[in-house]
Amino acid sequence: MTTVGTGRYDHALPGTLSLATDHAMRRIFLALVAASAPIAGCVAPYYGYGYTTTVSTPPSFDRSWDAALGAADDAGVQITGADRSSGHITGTKAGAAVTIDLRTQADNTLKVIFSSPDSKESNPTLGDRWLSAYNRRMGR
């Protein structure tokens, strides 16, 4: 049954709301949203600490060359020859011959070879001291 009145919502159909009820529901909904907004803003998920990543890039020949020469000096090797174009360094330490070779490989990596077969040093060996100095100079 429909009743017709003079206002917009004056007629009442079964299952419809009047103007006053519509406004009251809207106010209640807005009040609930406004009341829950500060609570929702206070909760933040904990993601923990980020992971550090290391980007591996092909080594620079110049950087490795300088690090190899500096490491030899740090280990007490007297450089007797250094040919940058061939990547070959020679020197001596306490009468023992020392060679350092830097070789660029086909996969764009750099191979660094330290050799001092006649060295009498031990604990740490000359090779260990050179390698430690080389890694430190390369930032490893």
Backbone as JSON Lines, residues from 0, in Angstrom:
{"i":0,"aa":"M","n":[0.82,-1.16,0.0],"ca":[0.0,0.0,0.0],"c":[0.87,1.23,0.0]}
{"i":1,"aa":"T","n":[0.52,2.14,-0.79],"ca":[1.28,3.36,-0.94],"c":[0.49,4.52,-0.39]}
{"i":2,"aa":"T","n":[1.18,5.32,0.43],"ca":[0.56,6.55,0.88],"c":[1.31,7.7,0.24]}
{"i":3,"aa":"V","n":[0.64,8.62,-0.22],"ca":[1.26,9.74,-0.92],"c":[1.13,10.97,-0.06]}
{"i":4,"aa":"G","n":[2.23,11.69,0.09],"ca":[2.21,12.91,0.88],"c":[2.74,14.07,0.06]}
{"i":5,"aa":"T","n":[3.16,15.08,0.76],"ca":[3.62,16.27,0.06],"c":[5.14,16.32,-0.08]}
{"i":6,"aa":"G","n":[5.86,15.61,0.76],"ca":[7.33,15.67,0.69],"c":[7.91,14.56,-0.16]}
{"i":7,"aa":"R","n":[9.22,14.6,-0.33],"ca":[9.92,13.64,-1.18],"c":[9.81,12.22,-0.65]}
{"i":8,"aa":"Y","n":[9.99,12.03,0.66],"ca":[9.95,10.71,1.27],"c":[8.7,10.5,2.11]}
{"i":9,"aa":"D","n":[7.67,11.27,1.85],"ca":[6.46,11.15,2.66],"c":[5.69,9.88,2.35]}
{"i":10,"aa":"H","n":[5.86,9.31,1.19],"ca":[5.15,8.07,0.91],"c":[5.98,6.9,1.41]}
{"i":11,"aa":"A","n":[5.4,5.89,1.89],"ca":[6.1,4.75,2.46],"c":[5.73,3.5,1.69]}
{"i":12,"aa":"L","n":[6.71,2.92,1.08],"ca":[6.54,1.64,0.4],"c":[7.12,0.57,1.32]}
{"i":13,"aa":"P","n":[6.63,-0.64,1.24],"ca":[7.21,-1.69,2.07],"c":[8.7,-1.87,1.73]}
{"i":14,"aa":"G","n":[9.6,-1.91,2.73],"ca":[11.04,-2.11,2.54],"c":[11.8,-0.83,2.26]}
{"i":15,"aa":"T","n":[11.2,0.33,2.3],"ca":[11.91,1.59,2.08],"c":[12.05,2.32,3.4]}
{"i":16,"aa":"L","n":[13.0,3.26,3.44],"ca":[13.26,4.03,4.65],"c":[12.72,5.44,4.48]}
{"i":17,"aa":"S","n":[12.36,6.02,5.57],"ca":[11.91,7.4,5.51],"c":[13.13,8.31,5.51]}
{"i":18,"aa":"L","n":[12.93,9.58,5.24],"ca":[14.01,10.56,5.19],"c":[14.74,10.64,6.52]}
{"i":19,"aa":"A","n":[14.04,10.64,7.61],"ca":[14.66,10.73,8.94],"c":[15.52,9.51,9.23]}
{"i":20,"aa":"T","n":[15.04,8.32,8.88],"ca":[15.8,7.1,9.12],"c":[17.04,7.06,8.24]}
{"i":21,"aa":"D","n":[16.95,7.52,7.01],"ca":[18.08,7.56,6.08],"c":[19.2,8.45,6.62]}
{"i":22,"aa":"H","n":[18.84,9.63,7.11],"ca":[19.84,10.54,7.67],"c":[20.45,9.98,8.95]}
{"i":23,"aa":"A","n":[19.66,9.33,9.77],"ca":[20.16,8.76,11.01],"c":[21.16,7.64,10.72]}
{"i":24,"aa":"M","n":[20.87,6.79,9.74],"ca":[21.79,5.7,9.37],"c":[23.1,6.26,8.81]}
{"i":25,"aa":"R","n":[22.98,7.29,8.01],"ca":[24.19,7.92,7.44],"c":[25.06,8.51,8.54]}
{"i":26,"aa":"R","n":[24.45,9.15,9.54],"ca":[25.21,9.73,10.65],"c":[25.89,8.65,11.48]}
{"i":27,"aa":"I","n":[25.2,7.56,11.71],"ca":[25.79,6.45,12.48],"c":[26.98,5.86,11.72]}
{"i":28,"aa":"F","n":[26.82,5.67,10.42],"ca":[27.91,5.13,9.61],"c":[29.13,6.05,9.62]}
{"i":29,"aa":"L","n":[28.91,7.35,9.44],"ca":[30.03,8.3,9.47],"c":[30.68,8.36,10.84]}
{"i":30,"aa":"A","n":[29.88,8.26,11.91],"ca":[30.44,8.26,13.26],"c":[31.31,7.02,13.49]}
{"i":31,"aa":"L","n":[30.89,5.87,12.99],"ca":[31.69,4.65,13.13],"c":[33.0,4.75,12.34]}
{"i":32,"aa":"V","n":[32.93,5.28,11.14],"ca":[34.15,5.45,10.32],"c":[35.1,6.42,11.0]}
{"i":33,"aa":"A","n":[34.56,7.55,11.5],"ca":[35.4,8.54,12.16],"c":[36.02,7.98,13.44]}
{"i":34,"aa":"A","n":[35.28,7.17,14.18],"ca":[35.8,6.6,15.42],"c":[36.85,5.52,15.16]}
{"i":35,"aa":"S","n":[36.74,4.79,14.06],"ca":[37.68,3.71,13.8],"c":[38.93,4.18,13.05]}
{"i":36,"aa":"A","n":[38.91,5.33,12.44],"ca":[40.05,5.82,11.68],"c":[41.31,6.01,12.53]}
{"i":37,"aa":"P","n":[41.24,6.65,13.71],"ca":[42.46,6.78,14.52],"c":[43.02,5.44,14.98]}
{"i":38,"aa":"I","n":[42.16,4.5,15.26],"ca":[42.63,3.19,15.7],"c":[43.35,2.48,14.57]}
{"i":39,"aa":"A","n":[42.81,2.56,13.38],"ca":[43.44,1.91,12.23],"c":[44.78,2.56,11.9]}
{"i":40,"aa":"G","n":[44.91,3.85,12.13],"ca":[46.16,4.55,11.84],"c":[47.26,4.22,12.81]}
{"i":41,"aa":"C","n":[46.94,3.73,13.99],"ca":[47.94,3.43,15.01],"c":[48.58,2.06,14.81]}
{"i":42,"aa":"V","n":[48.0,1.22,14.03],"ca":[48.51,-0.12,13.86],"c":[49.36,-0.15,12.6]}
{"i":43,"aa":"A","n":[50.63,-0.5,12.76],"ca":[51.52,-0.6,11.62],"c":[52.21,-1.95,11.67]}
{"i":44,"aa":"P","n":[52.23,-2.66,10.58],"ca":[52.89,-3.97,10.59],"c":[54.41,-3.81,10.74]}
{"i":45,"aa":"Y","n":[55.05,-4.78,11.36],"ca":[56.5,-4.79,11.54],"c":[57.12,-5.64,10.44]}
{"i":46,"aa":"Y","n":[57.94,-5.02,9.65],"ca":[58.56,-5.73,8.53],"c":[59.99,-6.19,8.84]}
{"i":47,"aa":"G","n":[60.53,-5.8,9.97],"ca":[61.9,-6.21,10.3],"c":[62.91,-5.35,9.58]}
{"i":48,"aa":"Y","n":[64.14,-5.71,9.68],"ca":[65.2,-4.96,9.04],"c":[65.41,-5.46,7.63]}
{"i":49,"aa":"G","n":[65.84,-4.58,6.76],"ca":[66.09,-4.95,5.38],"c":[67.36,-5.78,5.26]}
{"i":50,"aa":"Y","n":[67.45,-6.51,4.2],"ca":[68.63,-7.32,3.95],"c":[69.62,-6.5,3.12]}
{"i":51,"aa":"T","n":[70.87,-6.66,3.45],"ca":[71.88,-5.99,2.64],"c":[72.15,-6.83,1.41]}
{"i":52,"aa":"T","n":[72.35,-6.17,0.32],"ca":[72.64,-6.88,-0.92],"c":[73.98,-6.42,-1.46]}
{"i":53,"aa":"T","n":[74.64,-7.32,-2.09],"ca":[75.91,-7.0,-2.71],"c":[75.76,-7.22,-4.2]}
{"i":54,"aa":"V","n":[76.1,-6.21,-4.95],"ca":[76.04,-6.33,-6.4],"c":[77.43,-6.67,-6.89]}
{"i":55,"aa":"S","n":[77.51,-7.76,-7.58],"ca":[78.81,-8.21,-8.08],"c":[78.99,-7.7,-9.5]}
{"i":56,"aa":"T","n":[79.99,-6.89,-9.68],"ca":[80.3,-6.36,-11.0],"c":[81.66,-6.87,-11.43]}
{"i":57,"aa":"P","n":[81.91,-6.95,-12.71],"ca":[83.22,-7.39,-13.15],"c":[84.31,-6.46,-12.62]}
{"i":58,"aa":"P","n":[85.41,-7.01,-12.14],"ca":[86.45,-6.17,-11.55],"c":[87.15,-5.33,-12.62]}
{"i":59,"aa":"S","n":[87.55,-4.17,-12.21],"ca":[88.3,-3.28,-13.08],"c":[89.77,-3.72,-13.07]}
{"i":60,"aa":"F","n":[90.36,-3.84,-14.24],"ca":[91.77,-4.23,-14.31],"c":[92.63,-3.21,-13.59]}
{"i":61,"aa":"D","n":[92.36,-1.92,-13.8],"ca":[93.17,-0.87,-13.18],"c":[93.08,-0.93,-11.65]}
{"i":62,"aa":"R","n":[91.89,-1.14,-11.15],"ca":[91.72,-1.22,-9.69],"c":[92.46,-2.44,-9.13]}
{"i":63,"aa":"S","n":[92.33,-3.58,-9.8],"ca":[93.0,-4.8,-9.35],"c":[94.52,-4.65,-9.47]}
{"i":64,"aa":"W","n":[94.98,-4.0,-10.52],"ca":[96.42,-3.78,-10.72],"c":[96.97,-2.94,-9.57]}
{"i":65,"aa":"D","n":[96.3,-1.83,-9.28],"ca":[96.75,-0.96,-8.19],"c":[96.7,-1.68,-6.84]}
{"i":66,"aa":"A","n":[95.66,-2.49,-6.63],"ca":[95.55,-3.24,-5.37],"c":[96.66,-4.28,-5.26]}
{"i":67,"aa":"A","n":[97.01,-4.94,-6.37],"ca":[98.07,-5.95,-6.35],"c":[99.42,-5.31,-6.04]}
{"i":68,"aa":"L","n":[99.7,-4.16,-6.66],"ca":[100.96,-3.46,-6.38],"c":[101.0,-2.97,-4.93]}
{"i":69,"aa":"G","n":[99.92,-2.38,-4.45],"ca":[99.86,-1.9,-3.08],"c":[99.97,-3.02,-2.06]}
{"i":70,"aa":"A","n":[99.33,-4.15,-2.35],"ca":[99.39,-5.3,-1.44],"c":[100.8,-5.86,-1.37]}
{"i":71,"aa":"A","n":[101.48,-5.87,-2.51],"ca":[102.88,-6.34,-2.51],"c":[103.73,-5.43,-1.63]}
{"i":72,"aa":"D","n":[103.51,-4.13,-1.73],"ca":[104.24,-3.18,-0.89],"c":[103.9,-3.39,0.58]}
{"i":73,"aa":"D","n":[102.6,-3.62,0.88],"ca":[102.18,-3.86,2.26],"c":[102.82,-5.12,2.83]}
{"i":74,"aa":"A","n":[103.03,-6.13,2.0],"ca":[103.63,-7.39,2.45],"c":[105.15,-7.33,2.49]}
{"i":75,"aa":"G","n":[105.73,-6.21,2.08],"ca":[107.18,-6.04,2.13],"c":[107.91,-6.52,0.9]}
{"i":76,"aa":"V","n":[107.2,-6.73,-0.2],"ca":[107.82,-7.17,-1.46],"c":[108.42,-5.95,-2.15]}
{"i":77,"aa":"Q","n":[109.7,-6.09,-2.56],"ca":[110.35,-5.02,-3.34],"c":[110.06,-5.29,-4.81]}
{"i":78,"aa":"I","n":[109.35,-4.4,-5.45],"ca":[108.98,-4.57,-6.86],"c":[110.2,-4.31,-7.74]}
{"i":79,"aa":"T","n":[110.52,-5.29,-8.59],"ca":[111.64,-5.12,-9.53],"c":[111.16,-4.88,-10.95]}
{"i":80,"aa":"G","n":[109.93,-5.23,-11.25],"ca":[109.38,-4.99,-12.58],"c":[107.87,-5.05,-12.57]}
{"i":81,"aa":"A","n":[107.26,-4.17,-13.37],"ca":[105.8,-4.16,-13.47],"c":[105.42,-3.78,-14.89]}
{"i":82,"aa":"D","n":[104.82,-4.72,-15.62],"ca":[104.39,-4.49,-16.99],"c":[102.86,-4.53,-17.02]}
{"i":83,"aa":"R","n":[102.26,-3.37,-17.03],"ca":[100.8,-3.26,-16.96],"c":[100.12,-3.9,-18.17]}
{"i":84,"aa":"S","n":[100.71,-3.75,-19.36],"ca":[100.07,-4.27,-20.58],"c":[99.99,-5.8,-20.56]}
{"i":85,"aa":"S","n":[100.96,-6.47,-19.97],"ca":[100.92,-7.93,-19.9],"c":[100.32,-8.41,-18.58]}
{"i":86,"aa":"G","n":[100.19,-7.51,-17.59],"ca":[99.63,-7.88,-16.29],"c":[100.6,-8.68,-15.45]}
{"i":87,"aa":"H","n":[101.91,-8.42,-15.6],"ca":[102.94,-9.2,-14.91],"c":[103.75,-8.3,-13.98]}
{"i":88,"aa":"I","n":[103.83,-8.7,-12.7],"ca":[104.6,-7.98,-11.68],"c":[105.63,-8.94,-11.11]}
{"i":89,"aa":"T","n":[106.87,-8.48,-11.0],"ca":[107.93,-9.29,-10.39],"c":[108.54,-8.51,-9.23]}
{"i":90,"aa":"G","n":[109.08,-9.25,-8.26],"ca":[109.71,-8.63,-7.12],"c":[110.43,-9.66,-6.28]}
{"i":91,"aa":"T","n":[110.98,-9.21,-5.16],"ca":[111.69,-10.1,-4.23],"c":[111.3,-9.76,-2.81]}
{"i":92,"aa":"K","n":[111.4,-10.77,-1.96],"ca":[111.17,-10.59,-0.53],"c":[112.12,-11.53,0.19]}
{"i":93,"aa":"A","n":[113.08,-10.96,0.9],"ca":[114.08,-11.73,1.65],"c":[114.78,-12.74,0.74]}
{"i":94,"aa":"G","n":[115.13,-12.34,-0.46],"ca":[115.85,-13.19,-1.4],"c":[114.97,-14.14,-2.21]}
{"i":95,"aa":"A","n":[113.7,-14.22,-1.92],"ca":[112.8,-15.12,-2.64],"c":[112.12,-14.36,-3.78]}
{"i":96,"aa":"A","n":[112.04,-14.99,-4.94],"ca":[111.39,-14.38,-6.09],"c":[109.88,-14.39,-5.9]}
{"i":97,"aa":"V","n":[109.25,-13.31,-6.33],"ca":[107.8,-13.16,-6.22],"c":[107.27,-12.76,-7.59]}
{"i":98,"aa":"T","n":[106.18,-13.41,-8.02],"ca":[105.51,-13.01,-9.26],"c":[104.01,-12.87,-8.99]}
{"i":99,"aa":"I","n":[103.44,-11.88,-9.63],"ca":[102.0,-11.64,-9.55],"c":[101.52,-11.46,-10.99]}
{"i":100,"aa":"D","n":[100.54,-12.24,-11.38],"ca":[99.99,-12.15,-12.74],"c":[98.5,-11.83,-12.66]}
{"i":101,"aa":"L","n":[98.07,-10.89,-13.5],"ca":[96.66,-10.54,-13.63],"c":[96.24,-10.9,-15.04]}
{"i":102,"aa":"R","n":[95.26,-11.78,-15.15],"ca":[94.82,-12.27,-16.46],"c":[93.32,-12.07,-16.63]}
{"i":103,"aa":"T","n":[92.93,-11.39,-17.71],"ca":[91.52,-11.26,-18.04],"c":[91.08,-12.53,-18.72]}
{"i":104,"aa":"Q","n":[89.95,-13.09,-18.27],"ca":[89.48,-14.35,-18.81],"c":[88.35,-14.12,-19.81]}
{"i":105,"aa":"A","n":[87.97,-15.17,-20.52],"ca":[86.96,-15.07,-21.57],"c":[85.6,-14.64,-21.04]}
{"i":106,"aa":"D","n":[85.26,-14.98,-19.79],"ca":[83.95,-14.61,-19.24],"c":[83.97,-13.25,-18.55]}
{"i":107,"aa":"N","n":[84.96,-12.43,-18.87],"ca":[85.11,-11.06,-18.37],"c":[85.43,-11.0,-16.88]}
{"i":108,"aa":"T","n":[85.97,-12.08,-16.33],"ca":[86.45,-12.07,-14.95],"c":[87.96,-11.87,-14.98]}
{"i":109,"aa":"L","n":[88.5,-11.57,-13.84],"ca":[89.93,-11.32,-13.74],"c":[90.54,-12.33,-12.78]}
{"i":110,"aa":"K","n":[91.57,-12.99,-13.23],"ca":[92.26,-13.98,-12.39],"c":[93.57,-13.36,-11.94]}
{"i":111,"aa":"V","n":[93.79,-13.35,-10.62],"ca":[95.01,-12.79,-10.04],"c":[95.77,-13.94,-9.4]}
{"i":112,"aa":"I","n":[97.02,-14.12,-9.82],"ca":[97.83,-15.24,-9.35],"c":[99.07,-14.69,-8.64]}
{"i":113,"aa":"F","n":[99.26,-15.1,-7.39],"ca":[100.43,-14.71,-6.61],"c":[101.29,-15.96,-6.41]}
{"i":114,"aa":"S","n":[102.57,-15.82,-6.66],"ca":[103.46,-16.97,-6.52],"c":[104.78,-16.54,-5.88]}
{"i":115,"aa":"S","n":[105.2,-17.29,-4.85],"ca":[106.51,-17.1,-4.22],"c":[106.97,-18.46,-3.69]}
{"i":116,"aa":"P","n":[107.34,-19.36,-4.6],"ca":[107.65,-20.73,-4.19],"c":[108.88,-20.86,-3.28]}
{"i":117,"aa":"D","n":[109.8,-19.91,-3.34],"ca":[111.03,-20.02,-2.54],"c":[110.95,-19.29,-1.21]}
{"i":118,"aa":"S","n":[109.81,-18.72,-0.88],"ca":[109.67,-17.96,0.35],"c":[109.74,-18.89,1.56]}
{"i":119,"aa":"K","n":[110.48,-18.48,2.57],"ca":[110.66,-19.27,3.79],"c":[109.74,-18.8,4.92]}
{"i":120,"aa":"E","n":[108.93,-17.77,4.66],"ca":[108.05,-17.24,5.69],"c":[106.94,-18.23,6.03]}
{"i":121,"aa":"S","n":[106.58,-18.26,7.31],"ca":[105.47,-19.11,7.73],"c":[104.72,-18.41,8.86]}
{"i":122,"aa":"N","n":[103.45,-18.79,8.98],"ca":[102.58,-18.33,10.06],"c":[102.56,-16.82,10.26]}
{"i":123,"aa":"P","n":[102.02,-16.03,9.43],"ca":[101.4,-16.35,8.14],"c":[102.44,-16.37,7.03]}
{"i":124,"aa":"T","n":[102.11,-17.06,6.0],"ca":[103.01,-17.12,4.85],"c":[102.96,-15.8,4.1]}
{"i":125,"aa":"L","n":[103.93,-15.6,3.24],"ca":[103.97,-14.38,2.43],"c":[102.73,-14.29,1.56]}
{"i":126,"aa":"G","n":[102.3,-15.41,1.02],"ca":[101.09,-15.43,0.2],"c":[99.85,-15.04,0.98]}
{"i":127,"aa":"D","n":[99.76,-15.5,2.23],"ca":[98.62,-15.15,3.08],"c":[98.61,-13.66,3.41]}
{"i":128,"aa":"R","n":[99.78,-13.12,3.71],"ca":[99.86,-11.69,4.02],"c":[99.53,-10.85,2.8]}
{"i":129,"aa":"W","n":[100.02,-11.27,1.61],"ca":[99.7,-10.53,0.38],"c":[98.2,-10.6,0.09]}
{"i":130,"aa":"L","n":[97.62,-11.81,0.21],"ca":[96.2,-11.97,-0.07],"c":[95.34,-11.13,0.87]}
{"i":131,"aa":"S","n":[95.69,-11.08,2.14],"ca":[94.95,-10.27,3.11],"c":[95.03,-8.79,2.73]}
{"i":132,"aa":"A","n":[96.2,-8.32,2.36],"ca":[96.37,-6.92,1.97],"c":[95.62,-6.63,0.66]}
{"i":133,"aa":"Y","n":[95.65,-7.58,-0.28],"ca":[94.95,-7.4,-1.56],"c":[93.44,-7.3,-1.33]}
{"i":134,"aa":"N","n":[92.89,-8.2,-0.54],"ca":[91.44,-8.18,-0.25],"c":[91.04,-6.89,0.46]}
{"i":135,"aa":"R","n":[91.88,-6.43,1.37],"ca":[91.58,-5.18,2.08],"c":[91.57,-4.0,1.11]}
{"i":136,"aa":"R","n":[92.51,-3.97,0.2],"ca":[92.57,-2.87,-0.78],"c":[91.43,-2.95,-1.8]}
{"i":137,"aa":"M","n":[90.91,-4.16,-2.04],"ca":[89.78,-4.31,-2.95],"c":[88.45,-4.09,-2.25]}
{"i":138,"aa":"G","n":[88.49,-3.86,-0.94],"ca":[87.26,-3.59,-0.18],"c":[86.48,-4.85,0.15]}
{"i":139,"aa":"R","n":[87.16,-5.95,0.27],"ca":[86.48,-7.22,0.6],"c":[86.63,-7.55,2.06]}
